[in-house]
Amino acid sequence: MGNKKIICIVGPTAVGKTSLSIHIAKKIKGEVISADSRQVYTGLDIGTGKVTSEEAQGIPHHLIDVADPRAVFSASDYVKKGTEAIANIYSRGAVPLIVGGTGFYIDALLGKVGLAEVPPNPALRARLEKEPLAELQRTLQEKDPERFETIDTQNPRRLVRALEIVDALGKTPPPLNTSPYAVLWIGLRLPQEALYEKIHRRLIERFENEQMLDEARSLHEKGLSYERMEELGLEYRFMARHLQGLLSYADMVLELEKEIIAYAKRQMTWFNKNKEIQWFTPDEKKKITETVKKSLI
């Protein structure tokens, strides 16, 4: 383990990671690196819960708005930009706080998982892309059940890439267990019912005054295809279906909420594998702050 200190705040969607990270950053001269696979894209603001400048309270945030949503931003792109951000934060004598719910990106950045340097296999891709979604899911579950537990099973592009890696390596690369950083892992969690209630409330708030739908409409008008929206996470997937007339408004909200809950479960499956995480509830801010300060001594 390295001696460069990093604070990592993880947990499921809607649990309260953003407000905690800003509270901590103010106490320790910290800067936040977002670990969200969709906040990297410009224009995906309300649907991804991007921090507003008002919420940020002057705390610098990195890896937000660094990619065009029409182009694919990969885990290796994230690692490259994240490593640069960490170095820049250290150069200012500040502490990096990695905050988010995309466990795979966090573990790749911190050296806990190896990234598969597997080149695209055009012939295999062409064949897999013709397969129905259910068949891609079934094949991955059979060939790499561990990866199946944590992947977005509704995203054909991710499933195809996972199967490409399985074809080349047999399975997702094993943990590296080497990191140049000394990482303090803070996990936020809530009892199931309380988390589901927060997910419900946040979703309803985002749909109020059609704000989130307006964002999706505007993105499409600016050239973001509905097909690409399908790949940009749950909110944009279901809004794209509604805007095409495939789902009623009520069904969109209902199905989206169910899928967000399923996603929160997948996030916890991923984080529960990491035995270094110290778990707290969001109202234990004082205790968390003390734990963080102690780790920096």
Stockholm file with secondary structure:
# STOCKHOLM 1.0

chainA/1-297         MGNKKIICIVGPTAVGKTSLSIHIAKKIKGEVISADSRQVYTGLDIGTGKVTSEEAQGIPHHLIDVADPRAVFSASDYVKKGTEAIANIYSRGAVPLIVGGTGFYIDALLGKVGLAEVPPNPALRARLEKEPLAELQRTLQEKDPERFETIDTQNPRRLVRALEIVDALGKTPPPLNTSPYAVLWIGLRLPQEALYEKIHRRLIERFENEQMLDEARSLHEKGLSYERMEELGLEYRFMARHLQGLLSYADMVLELEKEIIAYAKRQMTWFNKNKEIQWFTPDEKKKITETVKKSLI
#=GR chainA/1-297 SS CCSEEEEEEECSTTSSHHHHHHHHHHHHTEEEEECCTTTTBTTCCTTTTCCCHHHHTTCCEESSSCBCTTSCCCHHHHHHHHHHHHHHHHHTTCEEEEEESCHHHHHHHTTSSCCCCCCCCHHHHHHHHTSCHHHHHHHHHHHCHHHHHHSCTTCHHHHHHHHHHHHHHSSSCCCCCCCSEEEEEEEECCCHHHHHHHHHHHHHHHHGGGHHHHHHHHHHHTTCCHHHHHTSCHHHHHHHHHHTTSSCHHHHHHHHHHHHHHHHHHHHHHHTTCTTCEEECTTCHHHHHHHHHHHTC
#=GC SS_cons         CCSEEEEEEECSTTSSHHHHHHHHHHHHTEEEEECCTTTTBTTCCTTTTCCCHHHHTTCCEESSSCBCTTSCCCHHHHHHHHHHHHHHHHHTTCEEEEEESCHHHHHHHTTSSCCCCCCCCHHHHHHHHTSCHHHHHHHHHHHCHHHHHHSCTTCHHHHHHHHHHHHHHSSSCCCCCCCSEEEEEEEECCCHHHHHHHHHHHHHHHHGGGHHHHHHHHHHHTTCCHHHHHTSCHHHHHHHHHHTTSSCHHHHHHHHHHHHHHHHHHHHHHHTTCTTCEEECTTCHHHHHHHHHHHTC
//
